[in-house]
């Protein structure tokens, strides 16, 4: 059975590239740019993995992560945070909130795929 | 140790430097050696007359022996000492040190003052890097575009067939992102160039005023009321952090208020709806200066322009020297944040032909050309008169154009933002090398 990944990213061209490479590697991909609706959807039906942008309009990636970790359904959801903000403080905050992997932009497609496969296998 | 102790220490140091015995100096100034000994050990205050006599005997000025002149040195040296491990610094003897070695104390004090100044600058720059919303947004925009281009290009470069539909989308995405990247990079270079002109990294008054206006979409409906006080409008505005910023803002607001009194918002919208973007017709029909019409249009919110079926606009105003005094930026038409703009802008042509409205189609240089329409006009500031310098202000309204829009005004003029970021490397008007070292 194919595994499902949600890409929560407000840059449509990045989402499109991620959708393509993940689909090509056998994932079912959903894309969202809105933290509120994504949290609601994941609460009802959690994906197998979330790729989360930090700087989103409205709710930030930190807000989304904090909310997910407070919910029973999504407490253990593997989350790969992709962000243009690679500062130590951001990484530390993401780890404090329970991120599974933290990757800075720009990323290599192969790195994303390797990270996703490793996280899904764990 | 009391501050009065300084003088005694200094007297002893000066005496030793001159190789005088305590008894010799005491005799010279008419006091007993034991009294001088008490003074030198800071146990007696020195009167003005005695201080003068001691100074004369030691061949220095009384000021050189008095403590007040060196209080700043002591404080500076003390501040330097306190920065270090307190256990390693003999603070109790700092007055003595300052008194005996005033030259070294001065060096220490000045070094300390410089360290403090540099620390403040570092704090300001750090604050700017951390909190500057423009810089943060600009860098985020560039990294996002780079990420998208890299990821998409990598997909296209992968071996194997890609569905033609996906291929077309990826090509389109790369084109979009490269345009974002080019605009973002130019804007960032302009921004950082401007920052270099200010060591402390603080915004210049003009930048603060423009940021303040930008936060209001350059639209100030309060100015439609003739009774509004520009000084009251700018008072207490946190974005205007200095007197210079507030003064400059109030100066522009007075100009804009006068413009609003001459041409109301309702009349302007009515004119634009009936005539379209035709400032020359509005100026003629309403008997108003051409540059006033340009300013009024430029200070409309983009939503009002859209209601009139018009595209977004930008505005630049310069003085005789070409220095940009006012900028309302427009997407795709980068405006330098420091110094002058592209020498080919019709803005500068207008300075050579005051009171003649100029209209020209423009394209931005580089592979990602964008089309614009410009309206430029220069007018003499103040009342005309003999035997005084002529002060000119030139204004240029910049209007975004789609492929089908625009007035036919001949071959578009290829312009840049400034030489530093212009891709037209062979331009005869170039005044400095471009950062775009190789042609596209």
Interface residues (C-beta under 8 A of the other chain):
Chain A: X11 X13 X14 X16 X17 X18 X20 X21 X55 X84 X85 X105 X106 X107 X108 X109
Chain B: X139 X140 X143 X144 X146 X147 X148 X150 X151 X152 X154 X155 X166 X169 X170 X173 X176 X177
